[in-house]
C-alpha cells in the first residue's frame, strides 16, 4: 500500500522580505510565505534556493532549476497579491 500526501494549504501570508541567505552568505530579497501547520517557507530571489523551517529544501535534479525557482517565486507572489 502506498501512501500519498497531498498538500492543499493556501498560504495565509505572502510577502517580500530581506533575509540572510546562507547560500549567498548575505542579505537578499526573498519571497516568503506562511502555511498553517507547515510554517515559513521562502525562496531567495538571487540564487533560487528554497528554505523551509530554517532548513534547505531539496534541490531538483534538473537544468536551470535556480532560474525556474526564482520565476516560480515571483509568479507565486504576483498571483497571491492579485487575489488579495
Ligand atoms: Zn541566496
PDB file of the backbone (N, CA, C, O) and the ligand in Angstrom, with CONECT records:
HET     ZN  A 101       1
ATOM      1  N   UNK A   1       0.849  -1.169   0.000  1.00  0.00           N
ATOM      2  CA  UNK A   1       0.000   0.000   0.000  1.00  0.00           C
ATOM      3  C   UNK A   1       0.897   1.235   0.000  1.00  0.00           C
ATOM      4  O   UNK A   1       1.843   1.334   0.782  1.00  0.00           O
ATOM      5  N   UNK A   2       0.591   2.143  -0.865  1.00  0.00           N
ATOM      6  CA  UNK A   2       1.355   3.377  -0.978  1.00  0.00           C
ATOM      7  C   UNK A   2       0.543   4.523  -0.415  1.00  0.00           C
ATOM      8  O   UNK A   2      -0.624   4.709  -0.758  1.00  0.00           O
ATOM      9  N   UNK A   3       1.185   5.289   0.458  1.00  0.00           N
ATOM     10  CA  UNK A   3       0.529   6.483   0.996  1.00  0.00           C
ATOM     11  C   UNK A   3       0.940   7.686   0.170  1.00  0.00           C
ATOM     12  O   UNK A   3       2.096   7.822  -0.228  1.00  0.00           O
ATOM     13  N   UNK A   4      -0.007   8.536  -0.075  1.00  0.00           N
ATOM     14  CA  UNK A   4       0.248   9.730  -0.857  1.00  0.00           C
ATOM     15  C   UNK A   4      -0.207  10.941  -0.045  1.00  0.00           C
ATOM     16  O   UNK A   4      -1.352  11.006   0.404  1.00  0.00           O
ATOM     17  N   UNK A   5       0.691  11.883   0.134  1.00  0.00           N
ATOM     18  CA  UNK A   5       0.350  13.086   0.888  1.00  0.00           C
ATOM     19  C   UNK A   5       0.126  14.225  -0.093  1.00  0.00           C
ATOM     20  O   UNK A   5       1.040  14.601  -0.827  1.00  0.00           O
ATOM     21  N   UNK A   6      -1.065  14.770  -0.111  1.00  0.00           N
ATOM     22  CA  UNK A   6      -1.394  15.888  -0.995  1.00  0.00           C
ATOM     23  C   UNK A   6      -1.628  17.115  -0.133  1.00  0.00           C
ATOM     24  O   UNK A   6      -2.435  17.100   0.796  1.00  0.00           O
ATOM     25  N   UNK A   7      -0.920  18.157  -0.455  1.00  0.00           N
ATOM     26  CA  UNK A   7      -0.967  19.374   0.351  1.00  0.00           C
ATOM     27  C   UNK A   7      -1.756  20.447  -0.395  1.00  0.00           C
ATOM     28  O   UNK A   7      -1.388  20.825  -1.508  1.00  0.00           O
ATOM     29  N   UNK A   8      -2.839  20.940   0.210  1.00  0.00           N
ATOM     30  CA  UNK A   8      -3.646  21.976  -0.419  1.00  0.00           C
ATOM     31  C   UNK A   8      -3.700  23.239   0.424  1.00  0.00           C
ATOM     32  O   UNK A   8      -4.580  24.079   0.236  1.00  0.00           O
ATOM     33  N   UNK A   9      -2.777  23.372   1.339  1.00  0.00           N
ATOM     34  CA  UNK A   9      -2.811  24.549   2.205  1.00  0.00           C
ATOM     35  C   UNK A   9      -2.568  25.814   1.390  1.00  0.00           C
ATOM     36  O   UNK A   9      -1.621  25.900   0.609  1.00  0.00           O
ATOM     37  N   UNK A  10      -3.427  26.770   1.589  1.00  0.00           N
ATOM     38  CA  UNK A  10      -3.247  28.061   0.933  1.00  0.00           C
ATOM     39  C   UNK A  10      -2.509  28.949   1.922  1.00  0.00           C
ATOM     40  O   UNK A  10      -2.942  29.082   3.067  1.00  0.00           O
ATOM     41  N   UNK A  11      -1.407  29.558   1.508  1.00  0.00           N
ATOM     42  CA  UNK A  11      -0.648  30.373   2.449  1.00  0.00           C
ATOM     43  C   UNK A  11      -1.450  31.577   2.931  1.00  0.00           C
ATOM     44  O   UNK A  11      -2.144  32.240   2.160  1.00  0.00           O
ATOM     45  N   UNK A  12      -1.330  31.838   4.231  1.00  0.00           N
ATOM     46  CA  UNK A  12      -2.031  32.979   4.814  1.00  0.00           C
ATOM     47  C   UNK A  12      -1.272  34.277   4.551  1.00  0.00           C
ATOM     48  O   UNK A  12      -1.874  35.323   4.306  1.00  0.00           O
ATOM     49  N   UNK A  13       0.031  34.197   4.603  1.00  0.00           N
ATOM     50  CA  UNK A  13       0.867  35.387   4.449  1.00  0.00           C
ATOM     51  C   UNK A  13       1.865  35.130   3.327  1.00  0.00           C
ATOM     52  O   UNK A  13       2.567  34.118   3.330  1.00  0.00           O
ATOM     53  N   UNK A  14       1.925  36.041   2.379  1.00  0.00           N
ATOM     54  CA  UNK A  14       2.937  36.005   1.321  1.00  0.00           C
ATOM     55  C   UNK A  14       3.504  37.411   1.233  1.00  0.00           C
ATOM     56  O   UNK A  14       2.765  38.385   1.086  1.00  0.00           O
ATOM     57  N   UNK A  15       4.830  37.507   1.326  1.00  0.00           N
ATOM     58  CA  UNK A  15       5.419  38.850   1.290  1.00  0.00           C
ATOM     59  C   UNK A  15       6.841  38.799   0.765  1.00  0.00           C
ATOM     60  O   UNK A  15       7.474  37.744   0.717  1.00  0.00           O
ATOM     61  N   UNK A  16       7.329  39.980   0.368  1.00  0.00           N
ATOM     62  CA  UNK A  16       8.740  40.138   0.030  1.00  0.00           C
ATOM     63  C   UNK A  16       9.461  40.541   1.294  1.00  0.00           C
ATOM     64  O   UNK A  16       8.950  41.346   2.073  1.00  0.00           O
ATOM     65  N   UNK A  17      10.640  39.993   1.508  1.00  0.00           N
ATOM     66  CA  UNK A  17      11.374  40.298   2.720  1.00  0.00           C
ATOM     67  C   UNK A  17      12.869  40.191   2.418  1.00  0.00           C
ATOM     68  O   UNK A  17      13.286  39.434   1.542  1.00  0.00           O
ATOM     69  N   UNK A  18      13.660  40.959   3.155  1.00  0.00           N
ATOM     70  CA  UNK A  18      15.117  40.833   3.053  1.00  0.00           C
ATOM     71  C   UNK A  18      15.583  39.996   4.223  1.00  0.00           C
ATOM     72  O   UNK A  18      15.371  40.346   5.384  1.00  0.00           O
ATOM     73  N   UNK A  19      16.224  38.880   3.899  1.00  0.00           N
ATOM     74  CA  UNK A  19      16.710  37.969   4.926  1.00  0.00           C
ATOM     75  C   UNK A  19      18.118  37.514   4.554  1.00  0.00           C
ATOM     76  O   UNK A  19      18.575  37.680   3.423  1.00  0.00           O
ATOM     77  N   UNK A  20      18.780  36.940   5.541  1.00  0.00           N
ATOM     78  CA  UNK A  20      20.118  36.408   5.294  1.00  0.00           C
ATOM     79  C   UNK A  20      20.007  35.069   4.563  1.00  0.00           C
ATOM     80  O   UNK A  20      19.348  34.145   5.039  1.00  0.00           O
ATOM     81  N   UNK A  21      20.652  34.978   3.415  1.00  0.00           N
ATOM     82  CA  UNK A  21      20.656  33.730   2.644  1.00  0.00           C
ATOM     83  C   UNK A  21      21.938  32.979   2.975  1.00  0.00           C
ATOM     84  O   UNK A  21      23.033  33.515   2.808  1.00  0.00           O
ATOM     85  N   UNK A  22      21.808  31.752   3.441  1.00  0.00           N
ATOM     86  CA  UNK A  22      23.001  31.000   3.830  1.00  0.00           C
ATOM     87  C   UNK A  22      23.776  30.498   2.608  1.00  0.00           C
ATOM     88  O   UNK A  22      24.935  30.104   2.736  1.00  0.00           O
ATOM     89  N   UNK A  23      23.158  30.507   1.440  1.00  0.00           N
ATOM     90  CA  UNK A  23      23.887  30.137   0.232  1.00  0.00           C
ATOM     91  C   UNK A  23      24.652  31.340  -0.321  1.00  0.00           C
ATOM     92  O   UNK A  23      25.832  31.223  -0.652  1.00  0.00           O
ATOM     93  N   UNK A  24      23.994  32.486  -0.423  1.00  0.00           N
ATOM     94  CA  UNK A  24      24.639  33.706  -0.932  1.00  0.00           C
ATOM     95  C   UNK A  24      25.565  34.322   0.122  1.00  0.00           C
ATOM     96  O   UNK A  24      26.460  35.099  -0.210  1.00  0.00           O
ATOM     97  N   UNK A  25      25.347  33.973   1.377  1.00  0.00           N
ATOM     98  CA  UNK A  25      26.105  34.493   2.513  1.00  0.00           C
ATOM     99  C   UNK A  25      25.969  36.000   2.663  1.00  0.00           C
ATOM    100  O   UNK A  25      26.916  36.671   3.074  1.00  0.00           O
ATOM    101  N   UNK A  26      24.812  36.530   2.337  1.00  0.00           N
ATOM    102  CA  UNK A  26      24.489  37.925   2.620  1.00  0.00           C
ATOM    103  C   UNK A  26      22.972  38.105   2.518  1.00  0.00           C
ATOM    104  O   UNK A  26      22.248  37.203   2.097  1.00  0.00           O
ATOM    105  N   UNK A  27      22.518  39.284   2.912  1.00  0.00           N
ATOM    106  CA  UNK A  27      21.085  39.550   2.890  1.00  0.00           C
ATOM    107  C   UNK A  27      20.599  39.706   1.448  1.00  0.00           C
ATOM    108  O   UNK A  27      21.207  40.407   0.639  1.00  0.00           O
ATOM    109  N   UNK A  28      19.500  39.038   1.156  1.00  0.00           N
ATOM    110  CA  UNK A  28      18.913  39.079  -0.186  1.00  0.00           C
ATOM    111  C   UNK A  28      17.404  39.224  -0.058  1.00  0.00           C
ATOM    112  O   UNK A  28      16.829  39.033   1.014  1.00  0.00           O
ATOM    113  N   UNK A  29      16.789  39.562  -1.161  1.00  0.00           N
ATOM    114  CA  UNK A  29      15.330  39.583  -1.182  1.00  0.00           C
ATOM    115  C   UNK A  29      14.804  38.156  -1.305  1.00  0.00           C
ATOM    116  O   UNK A  29      15.322  37.345  -2.073  1.00  0.00           O
ATOM    117  N   UNK A  30      13.768  37.876  -0.534  1.00  0.00           N
ATOM    118  CA  UNK A  30      13.106  36.581  -0.538  1.00  0.00           C
ATOM    119  C   UNK A  30      11.619  36.773  -0.779  1.00  0.00           C
ATOM    120  O   UNK A  30      11.045  37.775  -0.354  1.00  0.00           O
ATOM    121  N   UNK A  31      11.003  35.840  -1.443  1.00  0.00           N
ATOM    122  CA  UNK A  31       9.549  35.683  -1.381  1.00  0.00           C
ATOM    123  C   UNK A  31       9.314  34.677  -0.272  1.00  0.00           C
ATOM    124  O   UNK A  31       9.758  33.533  -0.367  1.00  0.00           O
ATOM    125  N   UNK A  32       8.620  35.088   0.779  1.00  0.00           N
ATOM    126  CA  UNK A  32       8.367  34.205   1.914  1.00  0.00           C
ATOM    127  C   UNK A  32       6.868  34.041   2.101  1.00  0.00           C
ATOM    128  O   UNK A  32       6.088  34.947   1.807  1.00  0.00           O
ATOM    129  N   UNK A  33       6.482  32.892   2.585  1.00  0.00           N
ATOM    130  CA  UNK A  33       5.072  32.644   2.846  1.00  0.00           C
ATOM    131  C   UNK A  33       4.931  31.744   4.061  1.00  0.00           C
ATOM    132  O   UNK A  33       5.820  30.966   4.405  1.00  0.00           O
ATOM    133  N   UNK A  34       3.780  31.884   4.692  1.00  0.00           N
ATOM    134  CA  UNK A  34       3.490  31.108   5.895  1.00  0.00           C
ATOM    135  C   UNK A  34       2.298  30.209   5.641  1.00  0.00           C
ATOM    136  O   UNK A  34       1.245  30.673   5.205  1.00  0.00           O
ATOM    137  N   UNK A  35       2.461  28.932   5.911  1.00  0.00           N
ATOM    138  CA  UNK A  35       1.373  27.981   5.771  1.00  0.00           C
ATOM    139  C   UNK A  35       1.076  27.370   7.130  1.00  0.00           C
ATOM    140  O   UNK A  35       1.970  26.895   7.829  1.00  0.00           O
ATOM    141  N   UNK A  36      -0.191  27.394   7.483  1.00  0.00           N
ATOM    142  CA  UNK A  36      -0.585  26.815   8.758  1.00  0.00           C
ATOM    143  C   UNK A  36      -0.194  25.348   8.793  1.00  0.00           C
ATOM    144  O   UNK A  36      -0.358  24.641   7.799  1.00  0.00           O
ATOM    145  N   UNK A  37       0.311  24.887   9.906  1.00  0.00           N
ATOM    146  CA  UNK A  37       0.796  23.529  10.163  1.00  0.00           C
ATOM    147  C   UNK A  37       2.171  23.273   9.573  1.00  0.00           C
ATOM    148  O   UNK A  37       2.843  22.333   9.997  1.00  0.00           O
ATOM    149  N   UNK A  38       2.618  24.073   8.609  1.00  0.00           N
ATOM    150  CA  UNK A  38       3.910  23.820   7.976  1.00  0.00           C
ATOM    151  C   UNK A  38       4.951  24.865   8.330  1.00  0.00           C
ATOM    152  O   UNK A  38       6.141  24.554   8.353  1.00  0.00           O
ATOM    153  N   UNK A  39       4.540  26.094   8.606  1.00  0.00           N
ATOM    154  CA  UNK A  39       5.484  27.137   8.982  1.00  0.00           C
ATOM    155  C   UNK A  39       5.883  28.024   7.823  1.00  0.00           C
ATOM    156  O   UNK A  39       5.167  28.157   6.830  1.00  0.00           O
ATOM    157  N   UNK A  40       7.060  28.633   7.983  1.00  0.00           N
ATOM    158  CA  UNK A  40       7.561  29.587   6.995  1.00  0.00           C
ATOM    159  C   UNK A  40       8.367  28.893   5.920  1.00  0.00           C
ATOM    160  O   UNK A  40       9.148  27.981   6.192  1.00  0.00           O
ATOM    161  N   UNK A  41       8.163  29.341   4.692  1.00  0.00           N
ATOM    162  CA  UNK A  41       8.940  28.908   3.552  1.00  0.00           C
ATOM    163  C   UNK A  41       9.414  30.142   2.810  1.00  0.00           C
ATOM    164  O   UNK A  41       8.815  31.212   2.921  1.00  0.00           O
ATOM    165  N   UNK A  42      10.482  29.993   2.060  1.00  0.00           N
ATOM    166  CA  UNK A  42      10.984  31.135   1.318  1.00  0.00           C
ATOM    167  C   UNK A  42      11.873  30.726   0.167  1.00  0.00           C
ATOM    168  O   UNK A  42      12.472  29.651   0.181  1.00  0.00           O
ATOM    169  N   UNK A  43      11.956  31.594  -0.834  1.00  0.00           N
ATOM    170  CA  UNK A  43      12.840  31.396  -1.971  1.00  0.00           C
ATOM    171  C   UNK A  43      13.696  32.637  -2.146  1.00  0.00           C
ATOM    172  O   UNK A  43      13.175  33.748  -2.244  1.00  0.00           O
ATOM    173  N   UNK A  44      14.986  32.455  -2.186  1.00  0.00           N
ATOM    174  CA  UNK A  44      15.904  33.562  -2.409  1.00  0.00           C
ATOM    175  C   UNK A  44      15.781  34.000  -3.866  1.00  0.00           C
ATOM    176  O   UNK A  44      15.856  33.175  -4.776  1.00  0.00           O
ATOM    177  N   UNK A  45      15.591  35.299  -4.081  1.00  0.00           N
ATOM    178  CA  UNK A  45      15.423  35.801  -5.441  1.00  0.00           C
ATOM    179  C   UNK A  45      16.756  36.041  -6.143  1.00  0.00           C
ATOM    180  O   UNK A  45      16.772  36.469  -7.297  1.00  0.00           O
ATOM    181  N   UNK A  46      17.861  35.776  -5.476  1.00  0.00           N
ATOM    182  CA  UNK A  46      19.173  35.910  -6.104  1.00  0.00           C
ATOM    183  C   UNK A  46      19.699  34.559  -6.587  1.00  0.00           C
ATOM    184  O   UNK A  46      20.178  34.439  -7.714  1.00  0.00           O
ATOM    185  N   UNK A  47      19.604  33.533  -5.716  1.00  0.00           N
ATOM    186  CA  UNK A  47      20.202  32.238  -6.060  1.00  0.00           C
ATOM    187  C   UNK A  47      19.154  31.153  -6.338  1.00  0.00           C
ATOM    188  O   UNK A  47      19.493  30.113  -6.902  1.00  0.00           O
ATOM    189  N   UNK A  48      17.898  31.370  -5.958  1.00  0.00           N
ATOM    190  CA  UNK A  48      16.850  30.393  -6.229  1.00  0.00           C
ATOM    191  C   UNK A  48      16.741  29.279  -5.218  1.00  0.00           C
ATOM    192  O   UNK A  48      15.908  28.388  -5.380  1.00  0.00           O
ATOM    193  N   UNK A  49      17.562  29.300  -4.168  1.00  0.00           N
ATOM    194  CA  UNK A  49      17.458  28.259  -3.132  1.00  0.00           C
ATOM    195  C   UNK A  49      16.139  28.416  -2.374  1.00  0.00           C
ATOM    196  O   UNK A  49      15.681  29.530  -2.120  1.00  0.00           O
ATOM    197  N   UNK A  50      15.546  27.289  -2.022  1.00  0.00           N
ATOM    198  CA  UNK A  50      14.315  27.288  -1.238  1.00  0.00           C
ATOM    199  C   UNK A  50      14.632  26.845   0.180  1.00  0.00           C
ATOM    200  O   UNK A  50      15.431  25.937   0.410  1.00  0.00           O
ATOM    201  N   UNK A  51      13.984  27.511   1.120  1.00  0.00           N
ATOM    202  CA  UNK A  51      14.167  27.196   2.526  1.00  0.00           C
ATOM    203  C   UNK A  51      12.809  26.977   3.165  1.00  0.00           C
ATOM    204  O   UNK A  51      11.832  27.645   2.823  1.00  0.00           O
ATOM    205  N   UNK A  52      12.756  26.031   4.101  1.00  0.00           N
ATOM    206  CA  UNK A  52      11.539  25.787   4.856  1.00  0.00           C
ATOM    207  C   UNK A  52      11.887  25.465   6.283  1.00  0.00           C
ATOM    208  O   UNK A  52      12.687  24.567   6.544  1.00  0.00           O
ATOM    209  N   UNK A  53      11.295  26.186   7.210  1.00  0.00           N
ATOM    210  CA  UNK A  53      11.566  25.973   8.639  1.00  0.00           C
ATOM    211  C   UNK A  53      13.062  26.038   8.927  1.00  0.00           C
ATOM    212  O   UNK A  53      13.592  25.198   9.655  1.00  0.00           O
ATOM    213  N   UNK A  54      13.744  27.030   8.360  1.00  0.00           N
ATOM    214  CA  UNK A  54      15.173  27.281   8.568  1.00  0.00           C
ATOM    215  C   UNK A  54      16.067  26.156   8.054  1.00  0.00           C
ATOM    216  O   UNK A  54      17.202  26.016   8.511  1.00  0.00           O
ATOM    217  N   UNK A  55      15.588  25.374   7.136  1.00  0.00           N
ATOM    218  CA  UNK A  55      16.406  24.325   6.531  1.00  0.00           C
ATOM    219  C   UNK A  55      16.334  24.443   5.014  1.00  0.00           C
ATOM    220  O   UNK A  55      15.342  24.922   4.463  1.00  0.00           O
ATOM    221  N   UNK A  56      17.385  24.006   4.353  1.00  0.00           N
ATOM    222  CA  UNK A  56      17.382  23.986   2.899  1.00  0.00           C
ATOM    223  C   UNK A  56      16.412  22.914   2.434  1.00  0.00           C
ATOM    224  O   UNK A  56      16.360  21.826   3.007  1.00  0.00           O
ATOM    225  N   UNK A  57      15.655  23.215   1.411  1.00  0.00           N
ATOM    226  CA  UNK A  57      14.782  22.204   0.810  1.00  0.00           C
ATOM    227  C   UNK A  57      15.572  21.497  -0.295  1.00  0.00           C
ATOM    228  O   UNK A  57      16.522  22.061  -0.838  1.00  0.00           O
ATOM    229  N   UNK A  58      15.184  20.276  -0.623  1.00  0.00           N
ATOM    230  CA  UNK A  58      15.940  19.527  -1.639  1.00  0.00           C
ATOM    231  C   UNK A  58      15.972  20.259  -2.973  1.00  0.00           C
ATOM    232  O   UNK A  58      15.006  20.900  -3.385  1.00  0.00           O
ATOM    233  N   UNK A  59      17.124  20.138  -3.635  1.00  0.00           N
ATOM    234  CA  UNK A  59      17.281  20.730  -4.962  1.00  0.00           C
ATOM    235  C   UNK A  59      16.809  19.734  -6.008  1.00  0.00           C
ATOM    236  O   UNK A  59      17.082  18.540  -5.890  1.00  0.00           O
ATOM    237  N   UNK A  60      16.110  20.203  -7.021  1.00  0.00           N
ATOM    238  CA  UNK A  60      15.706  19.275  -8.085  1.00  0.00           C
ATOM    239  C   UNK A  60      16.904  18.921  -8.963  1.00  0.00           C
ATOM    240  O   UNK A  60      17.824  19.722  -9.129  1.00  0.00           O
ATOM    241  N   UNK A  61      16.879  17.740  -9.508  1.00  0.00           N
ATOM    242  CA  UNK A  61      17.932  17.319 -10.438  1.00  0.00           C
ATOM    243  C   UNK A  61      17.461  17.677 -11.835  1.00  0.00           C
ATOM    244  O   UNK A  61      16.970  16.829 -12.580  1.00  0.00           O
ATOM    245  N   UNK A  62      17.619  18.953 -12.180  1.00  0.00           N
ATOM    246  CA  UNK A  62      17.134  19.445 -13.462  1.00  0.00           C
ATOM    247  C   UNK A  62      17.966  20.650 -13.873  1.00  0.00           C
ATOM    248  O   UNK A  62      18.470  21.373 -13.014  1.00  0.00           O
ATOM    249  N   UNK A  63      18.114  20.871 -15.149  1.00  0.00           N
ATOM    250  CA  UNK A  63      18.859  22.046 -15.590  1.00  0.00           C
ATOM    251  C   UNK A  63      18.064  23.330 -15.323  1.00  0.00           C
ATOM    252  O   UNK A  63      16.833  23.332 -15.357  1.00  0.00           O
ATOM    253  N   UNK A  64      18.778  24.398 -15.062  1.00  0.00           N
ATOM    254  CA  UNK A  64      18.196  25.738 -14.867  1.00  0.00           C
ATOM    255  C   UNK A  64      17.183  25.788 -13.732  1.00  0.00           C
ATOM    256  O   UNK A  64      16.240  26.578 -13.779  1.00  0.00           O
ATOM    257  N   UNK A  65      17.365  24.953 -12.711  1.00  0.00           N
ATOM    258  CA  UNK A  65      16.390  24.924 -11.624  1.00  0.00           C
ATOM    259  C   UNK A  65      16.420  26.208 -10.811  1.00  0.00           C
ATOM    260  O   UNK A  65      15.393  26.618 -10.272  1.00  0.00           O
ATOM    261  N   UNK A  66      17.571  26.847 -10.714  1.00  0.00           N
ATOM    262  CA  UNK A  66      17.638  28.095  -9.940  1.00  0.00           C
ATOM    263  C   UNK A  66      16.762  29.168 -10.579  1.00  0.00           C
ATOM    264  O   UNK A  66      15.957  29.806  -9.901  1.00  0.00           O
ATOM    265  N   UNK A  67      16.923  29.363 -11.886  1.00  0.00           N
ATOM    266  CA  UNK A  67      16.114  30.377 -12.570  1.00  0.00           C
ATOM    267  C   UNK A  67      14.637  30.014 -12.527  1.00  0.00           C
ATOM    268  O   UNK A  67      13.785  30.893 -12.397  1.00  0.00           O
ATOM    269  N   UNK A  68      14.324  28.724 -12.635  1.00  0.00           N
ATOM    270  CA  UNK A  68      12.922  28.298 -12.564  1.00  0.00           C
ATOM    271  C   UNK A  68      12.341  28.560 -11.182  1.00  0.00           C
ATOM    272  O   UNK A  68      11.186  28.970 -11.067  1.00  0.00           O
ATOM    273  N   UNK A  69      13.130  28.328 -10.123  1.00  0.00           N
ATOM    274  CA  UNK A  69      12.647  28.616  -8.764  1.00  0.00           C
ATOM    275  C   UNK A  69      12.391  30.105  -8.573  1.00  0.00           C
ATOM    276  O   UNK A  69      11.400  30.492  -7.953  1.00  0.00           O
ATOM    277  N   UNK A  70      13.283  30.944  -9.104  1.00  0.00           N
ATOM    278  CA  UNK A  70      13.121  32.396  -8.971  1.00  0.00           C
ATOM    279  C   UNK A  70      11.857  32.840  -9.711  1.00  0.00           C
ATOM    280  O   UNK A  70      11.054  33.599  -9.167  1.00  0.00           O
ATOM    281  N   UNK A  71      11.680  32.373 -10.943  1.00  0.00           N
ATOM    282  CA  UNK A  71      10.487  32.756 -11.715  1.00  0.00           C
ATOM    283  C   UNK A  71       9.213  32.243 -11.052  1.00  0.00           C
ATOM    284  O   UNK A  71       8.204  32.947 -11.029  1.00  0.00           O
ATOM    285  N   UNK A  72       9.249  31.024 -10.513  1.00  0.00           N
ATOM    286  CA  UNK A  72       8.072  30.472  -9.840  1.00  0.00           C
ATOM    287  C   UNK A  72       7.733  31.272  -8.586  1.00  0.00           C
ATOM    288  O   UNK A  72       6.559  31.486  -8.284  1.00  0.00           O
ATOM    289  N   UNK A  73       8.761  31.718  -7.850  1.00  0.00           N
ATOM    290  CA  UNK A  73       8.516  32.518  -6.642  1.00  0.00           C
ATOM    291  C   UNK A  73       7.900  33.863  -7.000  1.00  0.00           C
ATOM    292  O   UNK A  73       6.971  34.318  -6.333  1.00  0.00           O
ATOM    293  N   UNK A  74       8.412  34.505  -8.051  1.00  0.00           N
ATOM    294  CA  UNK A  74       7.856  35.787  -8.487  1.00  0.00           C
ATOM    295  C   UNK A  74       6.408  35.624  -8.937  1.00  0.00           C
ATOM    296  O   UNK A  74       5.550  36.442  -8.608  1.00  0.00           O
ATOM    297  N   UNK A  75       6.148  34.563  -9.692  1.00  0.00           N
ATOM    298  CA  UNK A  75       4.789  34.296 -10.180  1.00  0.00           C
ATOM    299  C   UNK A  75       3.847  34.013  -9.018  1.00  0.00           C
ATOM    300  O   UNK A  75       2.711  34.489  -9.004  1.00  0.00           O
ATOM    301  N   UNK A  76       4.314  33.243  -8.048  1.00  0.00           N
ATOM    302  CA  UNK A  76       3.527  32.919  -6.855  1.00  0.00           C
ATOM    303  C   UNK A  76       3.181  34.199  -6.088  1.00  0.00           C
ATOM    304  O   UNK A  76       2.045  34.382  -5.653  1.00  0.00           O
ATOM    305  N   UNK A  77       4.172  35.080  -5.929  1.00  0.00           N
ATOM    306  CA  UNK A  77       3.951  36.342  -5.210  1.00  0.00           C
ATOM    307  C   UNK A  77       2.933  37.214  -5.948  1.00  0.00           C
ATOM    308  O   UNK A  77       2.003  37.740  -5.337  1.00  0.00           O
ATOM    309  N   UNK A  78       3.113  37.365  -7.257  1.00  0.00           N
ATOM    310  CA  UNK A  78       2.185  38.199  -8.043  1.00  0.00           C
ATOM    311  C   UNK A  78       0.769  37.640  -8.009  1.00  0.00           C
ATOM    312  O   UNK A  78      -0.198  38.392  -7.884  1.00  0.00           O
ATOM    313  N   UNK A  79       0.645  36.311  -8.122  1.00  0.00           N
ATOM    314  CA  UNK A  79      -0.683  35.699  -8.122  1.00  0.00           C
ATOM    315  C   UNK A  79      -1.365  35.889  -6.759  1.00  0.00           C
ATOM    316  O   UNK A  79      -2.564  36.162  -6.688  1.00  0.00           O
ATOM    317  N   UNK A  80      -0.595  35.744  -5.697  1.00  0.00           N
ATOM    318  CA  UNK A  80      -1.189  35.920  -4.373  1.00  0.00           C
ATOM    319  C   UNK A  80      -1.603  37.371  -4.148  1.00  0.00           C
ATOM    320  O   UNK A  80      -2.665  37.630  -3.582  1.00  0.00           O
ATOM    321  N   UNK A  81      -0.779  38.311  -4.584  1.00  0.00           N
ATOM    322  CA  UNK A  81      -1.107  39.727  -4.403  1.00  0.00           C
ATOM    323  C   UNK A  81      -2.287  40.133  -5.273  1.00  0.00           C
ATOM    324  O   UNK A  81      -3.065  41.006  -4.886  1.00  0.00           O
ATOM    325  N   UNK A  82      -2.432  39.524  -6.426  1.00  0.00           N
ATOM    326  CA  UNK A  82      -3.566  39.834  -7.303  1.00  0.00           C
ATOM    327  C   UNK A  82      -4.878  39.363  -6.707  1.00  0.00           C
ATOM    328  O   UNK A  82      -5.929  39.948  -6.969  1.00  0.00           O
ATOM    329  N   UNK A  83      -4.822  38.298  -5.899  1.00  0.00           N
ATOM    330  CA  UNK A  83      -6.043  37.753  -5.285  1.00  0.00           C
ATOM    331  C   UNK A  83      -6.392  38.413  -3.965  1.00  0.00           C
ATOM    332  O   UNK A  83      -7.448  38.131  -3.399  1.00  0.00           O
ATOM    333  N   UNK A  84      -5.525  39.290  -3.459  1.00  0.00           N
ATOM    334  CA  UNK A  84      -5.826  39.980  -2.186  1.00  0.00           C
ATOM    335  C   UNK A  84      -6.896  41.040  -2.370  1.00  0.00           C
ATOM    336  O   UNK A  84      -7.270  41.713  -1.409  1.00  0.00           O
TER     337      UNK A  84
HETATM  338 ZN    ZN A 101      20.553  33.236  -1.999  1.00  0.00          ZN
END
